[in-house]
Amino acid sequence: MADCWNTDTGDAVFRTRDVVKNLKIKVRIERVTSTAALSQHLQQQVLSQRDRGAIELKTLTSQGQTGDNEEELVVGWQEKFFSQYEMELFQNEAACQTPLDRQYHAEVKALNKAKGRRNCRIFTYTDHDRYTNCLPFHQLPYSTELLNTTKSSPTFLAERMASVRHRRQDRRTIDCSIPKSRIINWEPTEEFVKGRHVVNNTMQTMHIMGDLSPPGRLGQKENECLLVTIKADGSGTVIVKPDFNKGKEPYRIVTGGEKREVWRLTVENVSTAMKQEEKEREQNMYKDLYVRHKEYLNSLVGQDFEMPPVGVLRYLMNGEIVSAKGFEYDNLYIHFFMELPNNWSSLPFQCLSGVTQTCRTRTSGKDSVAFFSYPFSFEAFYMCEKESEESIPQWPVLYFKVLSLDSWQRYRTEGYGYLLFPAMPGKHTVTCHTWRPLQTGTVSALRRFFIGGSPELEDHSYVRIPGTFKGERLSRFGFCTETTGSVTFNLHCVQQSRAFVDANMLKKRRQKVFDQLGGFSQQGAVGTILEAFQRARRKMQEARETLPRDLISTTSQLQIESSA
């Protein structure tokens, strides 16, 4: 028998863009115990004896008996159906205390006059009813196990939640004489705790109930059973427990008491489906809305794209100091700054230097690595003042110094290095090796270990080419250094110039060197061509020097004659 019942009674969560008031649910309950089986057996006997004229069929197939065994009802969202108990309760006007009770009293009177009550056993508790929050959401009576519905009672949390939804209605205005700084109430009352220490749920709840009382005794509160719970919020989320059957087996409900009766529950979604024309109309409406929103955003941004002036290159770099490894001591940090060559400039508020956080190293393979992940950004502009076809721009340089810090707040210089900004736009991962000045002797090593400090460079640009150097050759002969670790950078470079835009669209003549070259992204290729030309020229001069003098003079005479 367990195979013919649906045992999956969990929550089902749905997302919808339609309004929740269009939700329609068809609930059907049917008694399947021995009483119903006996009734069906008697009906079959009547059918067999009807031909003989022994008994009439109307005596056992009355309308009341059929309604006691099964019932089917279509329920809408927050649609109120009264139970037999509520019909008897709200008939008495003296029992109505709240405006909602008086409204129900008027509806019950109208139903009694019209005699149009559609339900008998199935009824609902809407979100406005005071019974809604007293029913625990997780205690459902349908299961493969027998559950005594008469012993089910609301939990402690359910009792506290019963007063939450009506908190805003009962809230009073705040007295202006009470200071707002008094936030903590050291002696809270029980009503204060009930009203403020429970989280307010923003979802609306609806319960579809069933009166599973024996025939002829409807309206007893202890025989009410929770069939379906529906929750919905304003964002289009609908929670149904249990889920719709969708062609599966029905759920089983077992009542308590002396007569344990079994009922069959079927839940179906009978909401009106949207027509194809309405779907297309809705899709067109959303498309129109998105197009209007896009036009609105475009109007805020504008049509003019920010461009640098003619003859100016804009260089943006978003960098990251990733890690440092191979250094002698722990607790590393990096001090860095940018140097701008000639014809380069930056914004007035642009910071050209920075210091990372102190980072401890950890073992990765055979090296001790300090992971910084320190981001920095840089923006500069290049404008060549003197026009020269052979002039190649010099790129900015990032100089950095790696230092270590001990527990006595003493720092040591671990290494110097530099990074030349990439000439090609895009992403670059660069690893720069460092070195530090070395002072020979044991005293220097002892001073570095016990006192801290080490020889430092007065000019950090000495790592590459000093800014004060104006000679032709730079000699570091006799300068003792020691190779230390390495620092890894991640660079994302962007270049912006009118040279990348078609001249016909701009209707302007290219005026600068990098415009003629097609942008700085091609400077690397141009530099390679110039170097190859210089090498070929030197080789030609060397070959010419090795030739005999008479051959050189003959060649020069031939050149003179040809020119004449």
Secondary structure, DSSP 8 states (H G I E B T S, - for coil): -GGGS------EEEE-SS-GGG-EEEEEEEE-SHHHHHHHHHHHHHHHHHTTTSS-GGGT--HHHHHHHEEEEEEETT-----HHHHHHTT-GGG--SHHHHHHHHHHHHHHHHT----SSEEEE-TTSTTTTTS-SS--SBSSS---GGG----HHHHHHTTTTTHHHH-----TTS-TT----SS--HHHHHHHSS----SEEEEEEEE---TT----GGGEEEEEEEEE-TTSEEEEES---TTS--EEEE--SSS--EEEEEEEE------HHHHHHHHHHHHHHHHHHHHHHHHHH-S------TTEEEEEEEEEEEEEES-SSSSEEEEEEEE--TTEEE-TT---EEE---B--EEETTEEEEEEEEEEEEEEEEE--S--TT------EEEEEEEEE-TTS-EEEEEEEEEE--SS-EEEEEEEEEEEE---SHHHHHHHHHT------SSGGGGS--TT--SS----TT--EEEEEEEEEEEEEEEE-GGGS-HHHHT----SHHHHTTSGGGHHHHHHHHHHHHHHHHHHHHHHHHS-HHHHHHHHHHHHHHH-
